[in-house]
Amino acid sequence: MDDSDEDQRLPHHREPKEYVSLDKLAELGVLSWRLDADNYENDEELKKIREERGYSYMDFCEVCPEKLPNYEEKIKNFFEEHLHTDEEIRYCVAGSGYFDVRDHNDKWIRVWVKKGGMIVLPAGIYHRFTLDTDNYIKAMRLFVGDPIWTPYNRPHDHLPARKEYIENFLQEEGGGQAVDAAA
Protein backbone atom coordinates (compact mmCIF):
# COMPACT_ATOMS: atom_id res chain seq x y z
CA MET A 1 0.00 0.00 0.00
CA ASP A 2 1.15 3.53 -0.65
CA ASP A 3 2.04 6.04 2.07
CA SER A 4 -0.56 8.61 1.06
CA ASP A 5 -2.59 10.50 3.67
CA GLU A 6 -5.62 10.55 1.36
CA ASP A 7 -8.98 9.23 2.54
CA GLN A 8 -8.29 5.98 4.43
CA ARG A 9 -11.27 4.36 2.67
CA LEU A 10 -9.51 4.44 -0.72
CA PRO A 11 -7.58 1.37 -1.99
CA HIS A 12 -4.14 3.05 -1.61
CA HIS A 13 -2.46 0.93 -4.29
CA ARG A 14 1.17 1.58 -5.05
CA GLU A 15 2.00 2.55 -8.63
CA PRO A 16 2.52 0.23 -10.32
CA LYS A 17 0.08 -1.92 -8.37
CA GLU A 18 1.60 -4.72 -6.29
CA TYR A 19 -0.34 -7.73 -5.08
CA VAL A 20 0.38 -10.32 -2.39
CA SER A 21 -0.56 -13.99 -2.55
CA LEU A 22 -2.56 -15.72 0.14
CA ASP A 23 0.59 -17.79 0.78
CA LYS A 24 2.55 -14.61 1.58
CA LEU A 25 -0.18 -13.56 3.99
CA ALA A 26 -0.06 -17.00 5.59
CA GLU A 27 3.68 -16.47 6.16
CA LEU A 28 2.62 -13.51 8.34
CA GLY A 29 0.12 -15.74 10.16
CA VAL A 30 -2.90 -14.24 8.35
CA LEU A 31 -5.38 -16.90 7.27
CA SER A 32 -8.38 -16.53 4.99
CA TRP A 33 -11.24 -18.50 3.51
CA ARG A 34 -13.89 -17.89 0.87
CA LEU A 35 -17.26 -19.01 2.24
CA ASP A 36 -20.93 -18.86 1.25
CA ALA A 37 -22.14 -15.71 3.04
CA ASP A 38 -25.70 -16.24 1.81
CA ASN A 39 -25.82 -19.55 3.68
CA TYR A 40 -23.71 -18.89 6.79
CA GLU A 41 -26.32 -20.40 9.15
CA ASN A 42 -25.99 -23.81 7.43
CA ASP A 43 -22.49 -23.63 5.94
CA GLU A 44 -20.71 -26.92 6.66
CA GLU A 45 -17.31 -25.42 5.84
CA LEU A 46 -17.82 -22.64 8.40
CA LYS A 47 -19.00 -25.21 10.94
CA LYS A 48 -15.85 -27.28 10.31
CA ILE A 49 -13.56 -24.22 10.68
CA ARG A 50 -15.27 -23.26 13.94
CA GLU A 51 -14.93 -26.77 15.33
CA GLU A 52 -11.30 -27.24 14.25
CA ARG A 53 -10.19 -23.84 15.56
CA GLY A 54 -12.32 -23.81 18.72
CA TYR A 55 -14.44 -20.77 17.82
CA SER A 56 -17.23 -21.27 20.34
CA TYR A 57 -18.61 -17.70 20.54
CA MET A 58 -20.12 -15.73 17.67
CA ASP A 59 -21.87 -12.41 17.24
CA PHE A 60 -22.34 -9.78 14.52
CA CYS A 61 -21.13 -6.23 14.15
CA GLU A 62 -22.43 -3.76 11.58
CA VAL A 63 -20.08 -0.87 10.87
CA CYS A 64 -21.72 2.07 9.13
CA PRO A 65 -22.73 5.60 10.16
CA GLU A 66 -26.39 4.62 10.61
CA LYS A 67 -25.91 1.50 12.76
CA LEU A 68 -22.78 1.92 14.88
CA PRO A 69 -23.16 4.21 17.92
CA ASN A 70 -20.34 6.78 18.13
CA TYR A 71 -19.42 5.87 14.56
CA GLU A 72 -16.80 8.60 13.96
CA GLU A 73 -14.95 7.84 17.19
CA LYS A 74 -15.06 4.07 16.66
CA ILE A 75 -13.90 4.13 13.04
CA LYS A 76 -11.00 6.37 14.13
CA ASN A 77 -10.12 3.87 16.89
CA PHE A 78 -10.34 0.90 14.50
CA PHE A 79 -7.84 2.65 12.20
CA GLU A 80 -5.33 3.26 14.99
CA GLU A 81 -2.51 0.72 14.66
CA HIS A 82 -2.90 -1.89 17.39
CA LEU A 83 -2.61 -5.55 18.33
CA HIS A 84 -4.64 -8.02 20.36
CA THR A 85 -3.52 -10.79 22.69
CA ASP A 86 -5.97 -13.18 20.97
CA GLU A 87 -6.75 -13.88 17.33
CA GLU A 88 -9.07 -11.48 15.54
CA ILE A 89 -11.54 -13.46 13.43
CA ARG A 90 -13.93 -11.67 11.07
CA TYR A 91 -16.27 -13.16 8.48
CA CYS A 92 -17.80 -10.62 6.11
CA VAL A 93 -21.42 -11.59 5.48
CA ALA A 94 -22.29 -8.28 3.74
CA GLY A 95 -20.44 -5.19 2.56
CA SER A 96 -16.66 -4.82 2.61
CA GLY A 97 -13.71 -3.19 4.33
CA TYR A 98 -9.93 -3.15 4.65
CA PHE A 99 -7.68 -4.82 7.18
CA ASP A 100 -4.15 -3.44 7.03
CA VAL A 101 -1.33 -5.62 8.39
CA ARG A 102 2.43 -5.11 8.59
CA ASP A 103 4.78 -7.19 6.44
CA HIS A 104 8.25 -8.48 7.38
CA ASN A 105 9.67 -5.05 6.56
CA ASP A 106 7.05 -3.18 8.63
CA LYS A 107 5.28 -1.95 5.47
CA TRP A 108 1.50 -1.98 5.24
CA ILE A 109 -0.36 -4.63 3.26
CA ARG A 110 -4.01 -3.76 2.59
CA VAL A 111 -6.37 -6.77 2.63
CA TRP A 112 -9.76 -6.08 1.06
CA VAL A 113 -12.35 -8.27 2.77
CA LYS A 114 -15.60 -8.59 0.84
CA LYS A 115 -18.80 -10.59 1.26
CA GLY A 116 -17.85 -14.22 1.76
CA GLY A 117 -14.31 -13.47 2.93
CA MET A 118 -13.21 -14.70 6.34
CA ILE A 119 -9.93 -13.51 7.81
CA VAL A 120 -7.98 -14.53 10.90
CA LEU A 121 -5.32 -12.17 12.22
CA PRO A 122 -2.95 -13.88 14.65
CA ALA A 123 -2.48 -12.63 18.20
CA GLY A 124 0.31 -10.06 18.35
CA ILE A 125 0.15 -8.76 14.74
CA TYR A 126 -0.01 -5.00 14.35
CA HIS A 127 -3.01 -4.09 12.23
CA ARG A 128 -5.86 -1.65 11.69
CA PHE A 129 -9.31 -1.64 10.06
CA THR A 130 -11.30 0.79 7.97
CA LEU A 131 -14.32 0.69 5.74
CA ASP A 132 -13.94 1.17 2.01
CA THR A 133 -15.89 3.86 0.13
CA ASP A 134 -19.15 1.86 0.37
CA ASN A 135 -19.13 2.69 4.13
CA TYR A 136 -20.70 -0.61 5.21
CA ILE A 137 -19.70 -4.01 6.51
CA LYS A 138 -21.60 -6.64 8.45
CA ALA A 139 -19.14 -9.02 10.03
CA MET A 140 -19.48 -12.15 12.08
CA ARG A 141 -17.05 -11.95 14.97
CA LEU A 142 -15.76 -15.26 16.24
CA PHE A 143 -13.89 -15.98 19.47
CA VAL A 144 -12.40 -18.88 21.37
CA GLY A 145 -14.40 -18.81 24.61
CA ASP A 146 -15.69 -15.50 25.93
CA PRO A 147 -15.26 -12.51 23.62
CA ILE A 148 -12.14 -10.49 24.36
CA TRP A 149 -11.40 -7.53 22.16
CA THR A 150 -8.86 -5.34 23.89
CA PRO A 151 -6.74 -3.25 21.50
CA TYR A 152 -3.19 -2.36 22.53
CA ASN A 153 -2.05 0.60 20.43
CA ARG A 154 1.47 0.48 19.06
CA PRO A 155 4.00 0.22 20.65
CA HIS A 156 3.24 -2.79 22.85
CA ASP A 157 6.23 -4.93 21.88
CA HIS A 158 6.69 -6.10 25.49
CA LEU A 159 3.46 -8.14 25.50
CA PRO A 160 3.96 -11.93 25.37
CA ALA A 161 1.56 -12.17 22.38
CA ARG A 162 3.75 -9.75 20.40
CA LYS A 163 6.95 -11.56 21.33
CA GLU A 164 5.41 -14.89 20.27
CA TYR A 165 4.20 -13.36 17.01
CA ILE A 166 7.69 -12.06 16.20
CA GLU A 167 9.24 -15.43 17.04
CA ASN A 168 6.70 -17.40 14.98
CA PHE A 169 6.26 -15.17 11.91
CA LEU A 170 8.81 -12.38 11.54
CA GLN A 171 12.09 -14.28 11.51
CA GLU A 172 12.43 -14.31 7.69
CA GLU A 173 12.36 -11.57 5.10
CA GLY A 174 9.35 -11.40 2.80
CA GLY A 175 5.98 -9.74 2.38
CA GLY A 176 4.16 -7.66 -0.17
CA GLN A 177 1.37 -5.14 -0.57
CA ALA A 178 -2.26 -6.14 -1.27
CA VAL A 179 -4.55 -9.13 -1.54
CA ASP A 180 -8.26 -9.76 -1.99
CA ALA A 181 -9.35 -12.03 0.88
CA ALA A 182 -12.52 -12.95 -0.99
CA ALA A 183 -10.59 -14.20 -4.03
Rosetta blueprint (number, residue, H / E / L):
1 M L
2 D L
3 D L
4 S L
5 D L
6 E L
7 D L
8 Q L
9 R L
10 L L
11 P L
12 H L
13 H L
14 R L
15 E L
16 P L
17 K L
18 E L
19 Y L
20 V L
21 S L
22 L H
23 D H
24 K H
25 L H
26 A H
27 E H
28 L L
29 G L
30 V L
31 L E
32 S E
33 W E
34 R E
35 L L
36 D L
37 A H
38 D H
39 N H
40 Y L
41 E L
42 N L
43 D L
44 E H
45 E H
46 L H
47 K H
48 K H
49 I H
50 R H
51 E H
52 E H
53 R H
54 G L
55 Y L
56 S L
57 Y E
58 M E
59 D E
60 F E
61 C E
62 E E
63 V E
64 C L
65 P L
66 E L
67 K L
68 L L
69 P L
70 N L
71 Y H
72 E H
73 E H
74 K H
75 I H
76 K H
77 N H
78 F H
79 F L
80 E L
81 E L
82 H E
83 L E
84 H L
85 T L
86 D L
87 E L
88 E E
89 I E
90 R E
91 Y E
92 C E
93 V E
94 A E
95 G E
96 S E
97 G E
98 Y E
99 F E
100 D E
101 V E
102 R E
103 D L
104 H L
105 N L
106 D L
107 K L
108 W E
109 I E
110 R E
111 V E
112 W E
113 V E
114 K E
115 K L
116 G L
117 G E
118 M E
119 I E
120 V E
121 L E
122 P L
123 A L
124 G L
125 I L
126 Y L
127 H E
128 R E
129 F E
130 T E
131 L E
132 D L
133 T L
134 D L
135 N L
136 Y L
137 I E
138 K E
139 A E
140 M E
141 R E
142 L E
143 F E
144 V L
145 G L
146 D L
147 P L
148 I L
149 W L
150 T L
151 P L
152 Y E
153 N E
154 R L
155 P L
156 H L
157 D L
158 H L
159 L L
160 P H
161 A H
162 R H
163 K H
164 E H
165 Y H
166 I H
167 E H
168 N H
169 F H
170 L L
171 Q L
172 E L
173 E L
174 G L
175 G L
176 G L
177 Q L
178 A E
179 V E
180 D E
181 A L
182 A L
183 A L
